[in-house]
Amino acid sequence: MTDPTELPLRPELRGRSPYGAPQPPAAHRLNTNENPHPLPAELLADLGAALGSAALELNRYPDRDALALRADLAAYLTRTSGEQIAREQVWAANGSNEVLQQVLQAFGGAGRTALGFTPSYSMHPILSAGTGTAWVDGTRRADFTIDAAAAVAQVREVRPDVVFVTSPNNPTGTAVALETVVQIHDATGGVVVVDEAYTEFARPGTPSALTLLPGRPRLIVSRTMSKAFGMAGLRLGYLAADPAVVDALQLVRLPYHLSSLTQAAARTALAHTDALLATVDAVKEQRDRIVAELPAMGLTSVPSDANFVLFGHFADAHAAWQALLDRGVLVRDVGLPGWLRVTAGTKDETDAFLTALGEIAPEHRTTLGDSPA
Ligand SMILES: *Cc1c(COP(=O)(O)O)cnc(C)c1O
């Protein structure tokens, strides 16, 4: 193979790493925040029929505007948020990653800047680099929450064109107060993207930023069917915003970007929303069980509104990660000193995780006061 440094690659991409965590074989895979529950049998049957009839028309291009799917997504958002969301406010693409990329193509790009509060979703800076958007790392408090006043000061100083607020945040798990989103929004002239990939798992009393949309045309709320809906393989993400934002995205989306098979499968899944989301409570139960059992092992966690838990402290997080893997449990080393992230799985998976963790904790934990390496 040619030495990649000999290629005329864009200079800002040189030396960067692609997204992706190690995927070594493991009996219990708790590293990518998928919903582990199998899809309901009625949905699988309906998917077969819906994909079969969509296949009859595969000689034709799909509905370029995905009108029926967007209407179904708007109905889901309206039903679950209490906020009236119209089809014209919704846009869908192949995973929320593509939605976010389109937002950056339209509102970021050369000579423009995106700001996010790290640690957060690592794809936000990667998508920024791919679209030629400069990236600035904002900061959080030591407990990983966003200090609204500090965030406003950072926004005023950086003057970003795009601001990312991940709520609930990945990899730390905690949701962001709507008041903080409003203050960040009011401090910038750019667009504010609230990435709500995990919102269905939030603890009670955690409203969605959808409720902030009226009167705020620069606010964008992104969602996905990859997590709570248990459809990560489908690749379906979407956003809600002012219809003017959806119009702007038409300038950068590829024609016919969303295949007819994807549209048919997503609509079928949405028709089974209640059955799909029925597993959310079971996942939250395992999440809360993980949080509750950590202190007895001399460990702690960050409050979680998601389907995962950031837990620690470890003297050497990577050594603890390896020790868990040696016991068949794959979690995520997100590169935060002292911490690891585990996905809340089925009860059996959580049993296996807690058993393995109990075995390795005495050797690997460090007390809160010690500075983790
Ligand atoms: C998993 C995740 C997504 C989902 O991406 P898809 O492309 O929809 O699968 C988006 N944002 C965050 C913060 C995530 O963790």
The ligand as an SDF file (V2000), in Angstrom:
LIG
                    3D

 15 15  0  0  0  0  0  0  0  0999 V2000
  -25.3010    7.1910   19.2290 C   0  0  0  0  0  0  0  0  0  0  0  0
  -25.3680    8.6840   19.1070 C   0  0  0  0  0  0  0  0  0  0  0  0
  -25.9340    9.2660   17.9980 C   0  0  0  0  0  0  0  0  0  0  0  0
  -26.5810    8.3680   16.9800 C   0  0  0  0  0  0  0  0  0  0  0  0
  -26.0570    8.3860   15.7630 O   0  0  0  0  0  0  0  0  0  0  0  0
  -26.8470    7.6390   14.5900 P   0  0  0  0  0  0  0  0  0  0  0  0
  -26.0910    8.1320   13.4050 O   0  0  0  0  0  0  0  0  0  0  0  0
  -28.2670    8.1490   14.6180 O   0  0  0  0  0  0  0  0  0  0  0  0
  -26.7570    6.1770   14.8400 O   0  0  0  0  0  0  0  0  0  0  0  0
  -26.0090   10.6480   17.9200 C   0  0  0  0  0  0  0  0  0  0  0  0
  -25.5570   11.4210   18.9300 N   0  0  0  0  0  0  0  0  0  0  0  0
  -25.0280   10.8800   20.0300 C   0  0  0  0  0  0  0  0  0  0  0  0
  -24.6100   11.7630   21.1480 C   0  0  0  0  0  0  0  0  0  0  0  0
  -24.8950    9.4900   20.1400 C   0  0  0  0  0  0  0  0  0  0  0  0
  -24.3280    8.9480   21.2230 O   0  0  0  0  0  0  0  0  0  0  0  0
  1  2  1  0
  2  3  1  0
  2 14  2  0
  3  4  1  0
  3 10  2  0
  4  5  1  0
  5  6  1  0
  6  7  2  0
  6  8  1  0
  6  9  1  0
 10 11  1  0
 11 12  2  0
 12 13  1  0
 12 14  1  0
 14 15  1  0
M  END
$$$$
